Amino acid sequence: MERGARQQTNNLLLRFLAFTLMVSVMSATMFTIVLPEIRAEFRLTFAQVSWVTTAYLLLYAIGTVVYGKLADSFKLKNLLTFGLIFFSFGSMIGLMAQAFWMVLLSRVLQAAGAAVIPAAAGMIPVRYFPPEHRGKALGASMTGLAVGAAIGPLIAALVLSFSHWRWLFCIPLLTLIAIPYYRKNLDDEARMAGPIDWLGGGLLAGTAALLLLAITNRMWLPGVGCILLFILLILRIRLSSNPFIRLELIRNKSYSLVLGIALLTSGIGYSLAFLSPLLLTQVQRLAPHAVGFAIVPAAVATAVLSRKAGKLADEKGNPYVFYIASFLLQTCFLLLSFFAGASSVYIALFLILGNVGQSFLMIVLSNTLSQALPQEQTGIGMGLLSMLNFISGAVAASVYSAILDRGAVSSWNGVVTNSAAFAYSNLYLILALLHVLILSFYFVQFGKTDAGRKRYGS
């Protein structure tokens, strides 16, 4: 009886986690729609107004790994309480903002608080669910990520149609309702394992921030600074007695292998979020609100099927689901390559395959990664995964933008006839081939499903 009650509590905990994750992701995506409104109101340049989203993503990415590290030492419910209150505090400042610096400050404070949510999304399934049920738990939390990414722009367009853009800052206040539940049902204990290496954490944060700035703004000076800080970070890890990132974590071959695969697949999968709206706008000539509606079916399918992916991983092993996900993704990329100039209805259907496949991949890799980590390093280990996924997406977006800027004079597959779709068609074909290479490497390392289960866990 007690076991059943605990399981019910944990399942409800996942719903609260999915909800808060959805709101935090929405806060990252919905302001993209209102940037022209903010630019016009405060008479800004495009470079200036872009910091509304850039500042949020920078702090969100860096904060995730910081909170992950803190979760290895402090109670997760206290970190969540602090983060959600800070998230809401930043939102209140944005709601009252009468100058651009207040808007920017609010976004920084929002991100500094909201970053605790993806950190918790990696920690709660690991701490509160046994390995045989962890895939299902990770799948449940992923529904919040899928829904938030899809409806963020739609909510922004809806709010903008009848009210001022500042009212978007009210939405994060909804996360406050989750605090009492988290405080009551998260019963983890503090794990003080020595002082925290704040210098090492600062070097890691600075390295990530400069790397993101160098990539997103295509500037060499932040890139040089990134390299210098990275060298100092490596020295700190090797020389400190209790570094922010412990040396044994880096030497954990199982962890490093899965992390590398996750970074590559994340960069490839980011094409679905980055290229799809551009394709629908530039080739299919859809209006912005129509683009949002075209992406919704993929988000709904992902939200519905994510739990199924986790359950399959628990029952049949992570490699089994990885192969299914790879098949869905490669099918999606090939279809997009051959039908890049087709009707938007077809594009929306193809995106269902791709988004479901990418969600399956991230669930499987997160599950495998969690099983490769010792208990005392799960926070920093899962936090690094989240942060590096952001960086991988930024790198991918920069590469995709450069390819689209150069354009293409023909379609390599010889089927697409719309010249506006040539570059997209070729890019999707490259992504399909890259995923074949990743799949081959995965198969060599993991082998067949049964072997993979024995070596890397179910």
ZILINSUL-V215083 format. One record per run of one state. SS is the DSSP state (alpha for helix, beta for strand, coil for the rest). FROM is the first residue (numbers start at 1). LEN is the number of residues. If there is no record, write none. Layout:
BEGIN
ss: [SS/SS]
from: [FROM/FROM]
len: [LEN/LEN]
END
This chain:
BEGIN
ss: [coil/alpha/coil/alpha/coil/alpha/coil/alpha/coil/alpha/coil/alpha/coil/alpha/coil/alpha/coil/alpha/coil/alpha/coil/alpha/coil/alpha/coil/alpha/coil/alpha/coil/alpha/coil/alpha/coil/alpha/coil/alpha/coil]
from: [1/2/33/35/43/46/50/51/72/76/96/100/129/131/163/165/186/198/218/220/240/247/252/253/283/288/317/318/339/344/372/375/407/419/447/449/457]
len: [1/31/2/8/3/4/1/21/4/20/4/29/2/32/2/21/12/20/2/20/7/5/1/30/5/29/1/21/5/28/3/32/12/28/2/8/2]
END
